[in-house]
Amino acid sequence: MSDQSRRDLLRGAAATALVGSLDPLAAQHVHETVASQKAAGTYQPKVFTTAEWKTVQVLCELIVPGAASGNAAEFIDTIASANPALAAAWTGGIAWLNARANGSFSNAAPAAQTQLLNQIAFRKNDSPELAPGIGFFDLARRMTVDAYYTSKAGIAEIGYQGNKGMSEFKVPEEAVAYVMRRSPFA
């Protein structure tokens, strides 16, 4: 590890999570921290109550199917534990979801969960009533994607092979066909 301490890396990751994508070193450190905690036994949430924890897990899976295989909820909990403002944003967002779901978002029917997320997933639906949910969902989506796609499972899913030389680069035919279908010049 470099000159940075574990605490500095977690604090930096937590601060970055509020504003944008995570530094790869910080993300790797958070995944290593989660893995070591899970290896020691069952992961115990640091920030969330049992009900909130279930909601975080359900929300992560709805945002990125398979997020549990990348420990997305654990990643979010670990980062939120290092930043009280981030923890408050999550617990407040979960409370908002639960209020809109008439009690428990995680226990609502899958169709009701999807319907609520469809309302807050798009800025075009912005209204005073939905604004807190839209802001929270933006944070939840960014953090879930960061958590999953910086994990071993997420990296394997996209087929990233690392930074290595190639003798030849070929653009996949599907990508060319996709661009050509949408191009006004085709």
C-alpha positions as CSV (number, residue, x, y, z in Angstrom):
1,M,0.0,0.0,0.0
2,S,1.2,3.6,-0.6
3,D,1.7,6.4,1.9
4,Q,-2.1,6.6,2.4
5,S,-3.6,4.9,5.4
6,R,-6.7,2.7,5.3
7,R,-8.6,5.5,7.0
8,D,-7.5,8.0,4.4
9,L,-8.5,5.8,1.5
10,L,-11.9,5.1,3.0
11,R,-12.4,8.8,3.8
12,G,-11.4,9.7,0.2
13,A,-13.7,7.1,-1.3
14,A,-16.6,8.3,0.9
15,A,-16.0,11.9,-0.1
16,T,-15.7,11.0,-3.8
17,A,-18.9,9.0,-3.7
18,L,-20.8,12.1,-3.1
19,V,-19.5,13.9,-6.2
20,G,-18.5,11.4,-8.8
21,S,-16.7,8.2,-9.8
22,L,-14.3,6.6,-7.4
23,D,-10.5,6.5,-7.7
24,P,-9.6,3.0,-8.7
25,L,-7.1,2.6,-5.8
26,A,-9.8,3.6,-3.3
27,A,-12.4,1.3,-4.9
28,Q,-9.9,-1.6,-4.8
29,H,-9.2,-0.8,-1.1
30,V,-12.9,-0.8,-0.3
31,H,-13.4,-4.2,-2.0
32,E,-10.4,-5.6,-0.2
33,T,-11.8,-4.3,3.1
34,V,-15.2,-5.9,2.4
35,A,-13.6,-9.2,1.4
36,S,-11.6,-9.4,4.6
37,Q,-14.7,-8.7,6.7
38,K,-16.7,-11.3,4.8
39,A,-13.9,-13.8,5.2
40,A,-14.0,-13.3,8.9
41,G,-17.6,-14.3,9.0
42,T,-21.0,-12.9,8.0
43,Y,-20.8,-9.2,7.0
44,Q,-22.4,-7.0,9.6
45,P,-23.7,-3.6,8.3
46,K,-22.1,-0.6,10.0
47,V,-24.5,2.1,9.0
48,F,-27.9,0.5,8.3
49,T,-30.5,-1.1,10.4
50,T,-31.7,-4.6,9.5
51,A,-34.6,-3.2,7.5
52,E,-32.5,-0.5,5.8
53,W,-29.9,-3.2,4.9
54,K,-32.5,-5.3,3.2
55,T,-33.6,-2.2,1.2
56,V,-30.0,-1.4,0.1
57,Q,-29.5,-5.0,-1.1
58,V,-32.8,-5.0,-3.0
59,L,-32.1,-1.6,-4.5
60,C,-28.6,-2.6,-5.6
61,E,-30.0,-5.7,-7.3
62,L,-32.7,-3.7,-9.1
63,I,-30.2,-1.2,-10.4
64,V,-27.6,-3.8,-11.5
65,P,-28.8,-7.4,-11.6
66,G,-26.1,-9.5,-10.0
67,A,-24.8,-6.6,-7.8
68,A,-24.7,-9.0,-4.8
69,S,-22.0,-11.0,-6.5
70,G,-19.9,-7.8,-6.5
71,N,-20.7,-7.0,-2.9
72,A,-22.3,-3.7,-3.9
73,A,-24.4,-3.3,-0.8
74,E,-21.4,-4.0,1.4
75,F,-19.2,-1.6,-0.6
76,I,-21.8,1.2,-0.1
77,D,-22.1,0.4,3.6
78,T,-18.3,0.5,4.1
79,I,-18.0,3.9,2.3
80,A,-21.0,5.3,4.1
81,S,-19.5,4.3,7.4
82,A,-16.6,6.7,6.8
83,N,-18.8,9.7,5.9
84,P,-21.7,10.8,8.1
85,A,-23.2,13.0,5.3
86,L,-23.2,10.1,2.9
87,A,-24.7,7.8,5.6
88,A,-27.4,10.4,6.2
89,A,-28.1,10.7,2.4
90,W,-28.6,6.9,2.3
91,T,-30.8,6.6,5.4
92,G,-32.8,9.6,4.3
93,G,-33.3,8.2,0.8
94,I,-34.3,4.8,2.2
95,A,-36.8,6.5,4.4
96,W,-38.2,8.4,1.4
97,L,-38.5,5.1,-0.6
98,N,-40.3,3.4,2.4
99,A,-42.7,6.3,2.7
100,R,-43.6,6.2,-1.0
101,A,-43.9,2.4,-0.8
102,N,-46.4,2.7,2.1
103,G,-44.1,1.2,4.7
104,S,-41.4,-1.0,3.2
105,F,-39.8,-0.7,-0.2
106,S,-38.0,-4.0,0.2
107,N,-41.2,-5.9,1.0
108,A,-43.3,-4.3,-1.8
109,A,-44.2,-6.3,-4.8
110,P,-41.5,-6.3,-7.5
111,A,-43.9,-4.5,-9.9
112,A,-44.5,-1.8,-7.3
113,Q,-40.7,-1.4,-6.7
114,T,-40.1,-1.1,-10.4
115,Q,-42.9,1.4,-10.8
116,L,-41.5,3.6,-8.0
117,L,-38.0,3.4,-9.4
118,N,-39.3,4.3,-12.9
119,Q,-40.8,7.5,-11.5
120,I,-37.5,8.6,-9.9
121,A,-35.0,7.3,-12.4
122,F,-35.5,10.2,-14.9
123,R,-35.0,13.9,-14.3
124,K,-37.9,14.5,-16.7
125,N,-40.2,13.5,-13.9
126,D,-38.8,16.1,-11.6
127,S,-41.4,17.7,-9.3
128,P,-41.3,19.0,-5.8
129,E,-42.9,15.7,-4.6
130,L,-40.3,13.5,-6.4
131,A,-37.2,15.6,-6.2
132,P,-35.8,14.0,-3.0
133,G,-36.3,10.5,-4.6
134,I,-34.7,11.6,-7.8
135,G,-31.7,12.9,-6.0
136,F,-31.3,9.8,-3.9
137,F,-31.8,7.5,-6.9
138,D,-29.0,9.3,-8.8
139,L,-26.7,8.8,-5.8
140,A,-27.8,5.1,-5.4
141,R,-27.3,4.4,-9.1
142,R,-23.9,5.9,-9.3
143,M,-22.6,4.2,-6.2
144,T,-24.1,0.8,-7.2
145,V,-22.5,1.0,-10.6
146,D,-19.2,2.1,-9.1
147,A,-19.4,-0.7,-6.5
148,Y,-20.2,-3.5,-9.0
149,Y,-18.1,-2.5,-11.9
150,T,-15.0,-2.1,-9.8
151,S,-15.5,-5.5,-8.2
152,K,-14.0,-8.8,-9.6
153,A,-17.5,-9.9,-10.7
154,G,-18.2,-6.6,-12.6
155,I,-14.7,-6.5,-14.2
156,A,-15.2,-10.1,-15.4
157,E,-18.7,-9.3,-16.7
158,I,-17.4,-6.6,-19.0
159,G,-14.4,-8.7,-20.1
160,Y,-11.7,-6.3,-19.0
161,Q,-8.4,-8.0,-19.5
162,G,-6.2,-5.3,-18.1
163,N,-3.9,-2.8,-19.6
164,K,-1.9,-4.9,-22.2
165,G,-0.8,-4.6,-25.7
166,M,-2.7,-5.7,-28.7
167,S,-1.4,-6.6,-32.1
168,E,-4.7,-5.7,-33.7
169,F,-7.9,-3.9,-32.6
170,K,-11.2,-4.9,-34.2
171,V,-14.4,-3.0,-33.5
172,P,-17.1,-5.5,-32.9
173,E,-19.6,-5.8,-35.7
174,E,-22.5,-5.2,-33.3
175,A,-21.0,-1.9,-32.3
176,V,-20.6,-0.8,-35.9
177,A,-24.2,-1.9,-36.8
178,Y,-25.6,0.0,-33.7
179,V,-23.8,3.2,-34.7
180,M,-24.8,2.9,-38.4
181,R,-28.5,2.4,-37.5
182,R,-28.5,5.7,-35.6
183,S,-26.3,7.7,-37.9
184,P,-27.9,10.4,-40.1
185,F,-25.1,9.8,-42.5
186,A,-25.6,6.1,-43.1
